[in-house]
Amino acid sequence: MKKLLWGVGVFVGVAGCAVTENDSVEQELRACPELVRRDESGNPRNAAGQIRQCWPGNARCFCDRDNDCYAEEGYVPCQPLSAAVTTDSGVRDSGVRDSGVRDSGVRDSGVRDSGVRQAATMDAGARDAGPVISVPATADTVSYTGSFAARNGRSRAQLHVAGEARDVTVYVPTTRPSAPALVLAFHGTNGSGDVMLDESSARAMADRSGAVFIAPDSRWMPRGDWDHATEETYWQTSGVSPGANPDLLLTRAIIVEAQRRFGIDPRRIYAIGHSNGGFFAELVATQLSSRIAGFAVSSAGLVRCSTTRGCSFQGSGSTCAALRSQAGWCGCSGPDLPGPIPTSGRIPPAYLTHGTRDPLVSVQYTCALAERMAGAGAAATVVLRNGDGHVMPETFALDAWAFLSSRRLP
């Protein structure tokens, strides 16, 4: 296969198609627009049999681990001949903005779940309105092996990351945009990716929205931590560096593999989770904030006690202000857990839900996270379920999507 030319000074429009020095520039550009179809080996070819490559960062373009980037099936990757320019590297490119063509999609019927209307759920993707950008020289360099199956519906996959085999549940809706959103979902203690898919309304959310849903399994940990009294299966939140924490490395690998396999829109990647998985979703959102457009957590929050069990506050009401005035409100002021929550700068917008009578993870922690985000100027919607305990709402994924679907990275 021909490689892309990565020369310094290459500037492309967001929807640009690469033309190598061996191509006839005039002939190729005049062939636009053109359809792309997969051959027997999965290579994207046009009607003339040429492999169609595109630039990383393109919503309808996936890159493999060698940084070779290819057009998705059905994608029209070229720009009109009149817009072509020559850059310093000798590569022709359009040098113009994206045309703004949207996937048509369909709208949801307006069925209500848990009081939340799921509107416009077949997301057509964001219209690019940004300037011509400089092509980055590299993508995420996370090391992994394994792949996701290129088929619709439910499947299990295994990625090898940081010396361990990690199991992942993948759900791909039959009908989806050419550049779908990605929802990363993290289960609670002793749970699994299958549990998140089956018990959170995830399939309904994915089928209505066209988003790809991926839920990995956590690992058996031989000892407890601030959130666990003893050994259990849970997400590692100590060592928050994305380059060292094994579970953050897994998350990075999932994002890269999902973009390679499904053409995920890099501006529409979200993290959701319940309980320990909610704490980890927060860590993903804050430590990978340049890649996460928004997050949603159930029964988690910001802990400043030494352990989750350090605060046992329960209350009644539908707002944090109402709870704060009640007896038993805790006064912990230690370091942020599961990890540092910024007091300024970008925090991805969040949907936060919690039962006010949660006996395991106090609702006060969700109120603390909401307060921190408000102080940093970050958007957050808080839904307190009066009298509810430590449960994940059956409509959690649908409710979260109603908030997240309009959130996109610039």
C-alpha positions in Angstrom: 0.0 0.0 0.0 1.2 3.5 -0.6 2.1 5.5 2.5 0.9 9.0 3.2 3.5 11.7 2.9 4.0 13.3 6.3 6.2 16.2 5.3 6.4 19.4 7.4 4.2 22.1 6.1 1.4 19.9 4.8 -1.9 21.8 5.4 -5.2 20.2 4.6 -8.9 20.9 4.9 -10.6 18.7 7.4 -12.2 16.5 4.6 -9.0 16.4 2.4 -7.8 13.4 0.5 -4.1 12.6 0.2 -2.6 12.4 -3.3 0.9 10.9 -3.5 3.6 12.0 -5.9 2.9 8.8 -8.0 -0.7 9.8 -8.7 -1.9 12.0 -11.5 -3.2 14.9 -9.5 -5.4 16.4 -12.2 -6.9 13.0 -13.1 -7.5 12.1 -9.5 -9.1 15.3 -8.4 -11.4 15.4 -11.5 -12.6 11.9 -10.5 -14.2 13.4 -7.4 -16.7 12.8 -6.0 -16.2 9.0 -6.0 -17.5 6.1 -4.0 -15.3 3.9 -1.9 -16.0 0.2 -1.4 -14.1 -2.5 0.6 -12.3 -5.2 -1.3 -11.8 -8.8 -0.1 -8.9 -7.7 2.1 -10.8 -4.8 3.6 -9.0 -2.1 1.6 -11.0 0.9 0.5 -10.9 1.2 -3.3 -12.6 3.4 -5.8 -14.1 2.2 -9.1 -10.6 2.3 -10.7 -9.3 -0.1 -8.1 -7.1 2.6 -6.4 -6.7 2.4 -2.6 -8.1 5.7 -1.1 -6.2 7.2 1.7 -7.2 10.2 3.8 -5.8 12.5 6.5 -5.9 11.6 10.3 -8.4 13.7 12.1 -11.0 13.2 9.4 -14.3 12.0 10.9 -14.7 9.5 8.1 -11.2 8.2 8.1 -9.5 5.5 10.3 -5.8 5.0 11.0 -4.0 1.8 11.8 -1.2 1.5 14.3 1.4 2.3 11.5 -0.4 5.7 11.0 -1.7 4.6 7.6 -5.1 6.3 7.2 -7.8 5.1 4.9 -11.2 6.2 3.8 -14.4 4.6 5.1 -16.7 2.7 2.8 -19.0 5.1 0.9 -16.9 8.1 1.8 -16.3 10.8 -0.9 -12.7 11.8 0.1 -11.7 14.4 -2.5 -12.2 18.1 -3.1 -12.9 19.9 -6.4 -10.0 20.4 -8.7 -10.4 24.2 -8.6 -9.6 24.2 -4.9 -6.4 22.2 -5.2 -3.1 23.7 -4.1 0.4 22.5 -3.8 2.1 22.5 -0.4 5.8 22.6 0.6 5.9 18.8 0.8 4.8 18.3 -2.8 1.4 16.9 -1.7 -1.7 18.2 -3.4 -4.6 19.2 -1.1 -7.7 21.2 -1.3 -6.8 23.8 1.3 -10.5 24.5 1.8 -13.1 23.9 4.6 -15.2 20.8 4.8 -18.4 20.9 2.8 -20.5 20.4 5.9 -22.4 17.4 4.4 -24.2 15.6 7.1 -25.4 12.0 7.4 -29.1 12.1 7.0 -30.0 9.8 9.9 -33.5 9.4 11.4 -35.2 10.9 14.4 -36.5 9.0 17.3 -40.2 8.5 17.8 -40.1 10.4 21.0 -40.6 7.5 23.4 -40.1 8.7 27.0 -37.8 6.7 29.3 -37.5 7.7 33.0 -39.1 11.0 32.1 -36.4 11.9 29.6 -37.3 12.4 25.9 -34.7 11.0 23.5 -34.8 13.5 20.7 -33.0 13.4 17.4 -31.3 10.2 18.4 -29.8 9.2 15.1 -27.0 11.7 15.5 -25.9 13.0 12.1 -22.5 14.2 13.4 -21.2 17.7 13.9 -20.7 20.1 11.0 -17.1 21.1 10.8 -16.8 24.9 10.9 -13.1 25.1 11.8 -10.2 26.6 9.8 -7.8 24.7 7.7 -5.6 22.7 10.1 -2.1 21.4 10.2 -1.9 17.6 10.0 -0.4 16.1 13.2 2.6 13.9 12.6 1.5 11.1 15.0 -1.7 9.6 16.5 -2.0 8.0 19.9 1.1 5.7 20.3 -0.5 3.4 22.9 0.8 -0.2 22.3 -1.7 -3.0 22.0 -2.5 -6.1 20.0 -5.9 -7.6 19.2 -8.9 -6.2 17.3 -12.6 -5.7 17.3 -14.9 -7.7 15.0 -16.1 -5.8 11.9 -19.8 -6.9 12.4 -23.0 -5.4 13.8 -24.6 -6.5 17.0 -23.0 -7.8 20.2 -19.6 -9.3 20.4 -16.7 -10.0 22.8 -13.2 -9.0 22.0 -9.8 -9.2 23.6 -7.1 -6.6 23.5 -3.6 -7.2 24.9 -2.5 -4.1 26.7 0.4 -3.5 29.3 1.2 -7.2 29.3 -2.4 -8.3 30.1 -5.3 -9.8 28.1 -8.3 -7.6 28.6 -11.9 -8.6 27.7 -14.2 -6.1 26.1 -17.9 -6.1 25.2 -18.7 -4.4 22.0 -22.2 -3.4 20.6 -22.4 -2.0 17.1 -25.9 -0.8 15.9 -27.0 -2.0 12.5 -27.9 1.5 11.4 -25.4 4.2 12.2 -23.8 7.3 10.7 -20.6 6.8 8.7 -18.7 8.5 11.6 -20.6 7.3 14.7 -20.1 8.5 18.3 -18.4 6.2 20.8 -19.7 5.6 24.3 -17.2 4.0 26.7 -19.0 2.3 29.6 -17.4 1.2 32.9 -19.1 -1.3 35.2 -19.2 -1.2 39.0 -17.2 -3.4 41.5 -17.3 -7.1 40.6 -19.3 -6.3 37.4 -18.6 -6.8 33.8 -19.0 -5.2 30.4 -21.9 -7.5 29.7 -23.6 -6.3 32.8 -23.3 -2.7 31.6 -24.7 -3.6 28.2 -27.6 -5.6 29.6 -28.7 -3.4 32.6 -28.2 0.2 31.5 -30.4 0.5 28.4 -27.3 0.6 26.4 -28.6 -1.4 23.4 -31.7 0.9 23.1 -29.4 3.9 23.3 -27.1 2.6 20.7 -29.9 1.5 18.3 -31.6 4.8 18.6 -28.5 7.0 18.3 -26.3 5.0 16.0 -23.5 5.2 18.6 -21.0 2.4 19.1 -21.1 1.1 22.7 -17.9 -0.5 24.2 -17.7 -1.8 27.8 -14.5 -3.4 29.0 -14.0 -5.6 32.0 -11.9 -4.5 35.0 -9.3 -6.7 36.6 -9.1 -8.7 39.8 -7.1 -6.6 42.3 -5.3 -8.6 45.0 -5.8 -5.9 47.7 -8.2 -3.1 48.5 -7.9 0.6 48.0 -9.6 3.8 49.0 -12.9 2.5 47.4 -12.6 -1.1 48.5 -11.9 -2.7 51.8 -10.4 -5.9 50.4 -9.5 -7.6 47.1 -12.2 -7.4 44.4 -12.7 -6.9 40.7 -12.5 -3.1 40.2 -11.0 -0.3 38.2 -7.5 1.0 39.2 -7.6 4.7 40.1 -4.2 4.9 41.8 -1.4 6.2 39.5 -3.5 8.5 37.4 -1.0 8.9 34.6 -2.5 7.9 31.2 0.9 6.5 30.3 1.2 4.3 33.4 -2.2 3.3 34.7 -3.1 -0.1 33.1 -6.8 0.8 32.9 -6.2 4.2 31.3 -3.9 2.4 28.8 -6.7 0.0 28.0 -9.1 2.9 27.5 -6.7 4.6 25.1 -6.3 1.3 23.2 -10.0 0.9 22.9 -10.4 4.4 21.5 -7.6 3.8 18.9 -9.0 0.4 17.9 -12.6 1.7 17.7 -11.5 4.6 15.4 -9.6 2.1 13.2 -12.5 -0.4 13.0 -15.6 1.8 13.1 -14.5 5.2 11.9 -15.5 6.9 15.2 -15.9 10.6 15.1 -13.0 11.8 17.3 -15.1 14.8 18.5 -17.8 12.5 19.9 -16.2 10.1 22.4 -18.0 9.8 25.8 -17.4 8.0 29.1 -20.1 6.7 31.4 -20.0 4.5 34.5 -21.7 3.4 37.7 -20.2 3.3 41.2 -16.6 2.3 40.9 -17.0 2.5 37.1 -18.4 6.0 37.6 -15.3 7.0 39.6 -13.2 5.6 36.7 -15.3 7.4 34.1 -14.4 10.6 35.9 -10.7 9.7 35.8 -11.0 9.0 32.1 -12.7 12.4 31.5 -10.2 14.4 33.5 -7.0 12.6 32.4 -8.0 12.2 28.8 -9.9 15.5 28.6 -8.6 16.4 25.1 -10.4 13.2 23.8 -13.6 13.0 25.9 -16.5 15.2 24.8 -18.5 14.5 27.9 -19.1 12.0 30.7 -21.9 10.6 32.8 -21.7 8.9 36.2 -24.2 7.1 38.5 -23.5 6.8 42.2 -19.9 8.2 42.2 -18.6 11.8 42.6 -15.7 13.6 44.2 -14.4 12.0 47.5 -12.3 14.0 49.9 -12.5 11.6 52.8 -9.7 9.0 53.1 -12.0 6.3 51.8 -15.4 6.1 50.2 -16.7 4.8 53.6 -15.5 7.9 55.4 -18.8 9.7 54.7 -22.2 7.9 55.3 -24.5 10.9 54.8 -28.0 10.1 53.5 -30.8 12.6 53.0 -34.0 13.6 51.4 -34.6 16.1 48.6 -34.0 16.7 45.0 -31.2 19.3 45.1 -27.8 19.5 46.7 -28.8 22.7 48.4 -31.6 20.9 50.2 -29.3 18.1 51.3 -26.5 20.4 52.5 -28.6 21.8 55.3 -29.5 18.4 56.7 -27.9 16.6 59.7 -24.9 14.3 58.9 -23.4 16.4 56.1 -19.7 15.5 56.1 -16.7 17.8 56.3 -13.9 15.8 54.7 -11.2 18.0 53.1 -8.5 15.6 52.0 -7.0 15.0 48.5 -9.3 14.5 45.6 -10.3 10.9 44.8 -10.4 9.1 42.4 -8.0 11.7 41.1 -7.5 15.5 40.9 -10.5 17.4 39.6 -9.2 20.7 38.1 -10.3 24.0 39.6 -9.8 25.7 36.2 -9.3 24.8 32.6 -11.5 22.4 30.6 -13.5 19.7 32.4 -15.7 17.8 30.0 -19.4 18.5 30.7 -21.1 15.9 32.9 -24.4 14.2 33.7 -24.5 13.2 37.4 -27.1 11.1 39.0 -27.3 9.6 42.5 -29.8 8.2 44.9 -30.2 10.3 48.1 -30.3 7.2 50.3 -27.3 5.5 48.9 -25.7 3.5 51.8 -22.5 2.6 50.0 -21.4 5.8 48.2 -22.8 8.9 49.8 -24.8 11.3 47.6 -22.6 14.0 49.1 -19.8 13.0 46.7 -21.9 13.8 43.7 -22.8 17.2 45.2 -19.1 17.8 45.8 -18.2 17.0 42.2 -21.0 19.3 40.9 -19.8 22.1 43.1 -16.2 21.7 41.9 -17.3 21.7 38.3 -19.5 24.8 38.8 -16.5 26.6 40.4 -14.4 25.7 37.3 -17.1 27.0 34.9 -17.8 23.4 33.7 -21.3 22.3 32.6 -23.0 19.7 34.8 -26.6 18.4 35.1 -27.4 16.8 38.5 -30.3 14.4 38.9 -30.9 13.3 42.5 -33.2 10.4 42.9 -35.0 11.1 46.2 -35.1 8.0 48.4 -33.2 5.8 46.0 -30.2 3.6 47.0 -27.0 2.4 45.4 -28.5 1.3 42.1 -27.9 2.1 38.5 -31.1 3.4 36.8 -32.4 1.0 34.2 -32.5 3.9 31.7 -29.0 5.2 32.7 -27.5 5.1 29.2 -30.6 6.7 27.6 -30.7 9.4 30.2 -27.0 10.1 29.8 -27.3 10.2 26.1 -30.0 12.8 26.2 -27.4 15.1 27.9 -24.3 13.9 26.0 -25.5 13.7 22.5 -25.2 17.5 21.9 -21.7 17.7 23.4 -18.8 17.7 21.0 -15.1 18.6 21.1 -14.2 21.7 19.1 
